[in-house]
Amino acid sequence: MATFPPLTHVALTVRDLSVSVPWYEALLDAEPVIDEDTDPDMHHTVYLLGNGTLLGLHQHGTAAPKGQFSEYRVGLDHVAFGCADRGELEKWARRLDELSIDHGDIKDAPYGSGLSFRDPDNIALEFFAPPA
């Protein structure tokens, strides 16, 4: 195996698609490319991101456990969307403000800069740019 294959998609389990779908549609400014039941116990809605990566939202027939998402549980910590530079992060901060999505300040570190925010299920999301 010469090269590790690229990431093709990320699938997030959400509590209520009727809440998450409009939120992600506003954030992504996109309609889903797939919106279907895959079996009697799951529905998924999938968006195509600009770089060809798919972002899926899954709602299972089995109710989600009580409590919100926490990056402190074993599993997903956060999902980061790549930005070209810090200027693009600043544009996304303004866009999140327009959408009334709470977010932190842009944090700069030697490895890059990030802008953190959360979806309706408290899933940690981030816009990230490499160092200047």
Secondary structure, DSSP 8 states (H G I E B T S, - for coil): --S-----EEEEE-S-HHHHHHHHHHHHT---SEEEEEETTEEEEEEE-TTS-EEEEEEESS---SS---TTSSS---EEEE-SSHHHHHHHHHHHHHTT--B---EEETTEEEEEEE-TT--EEEEEE---
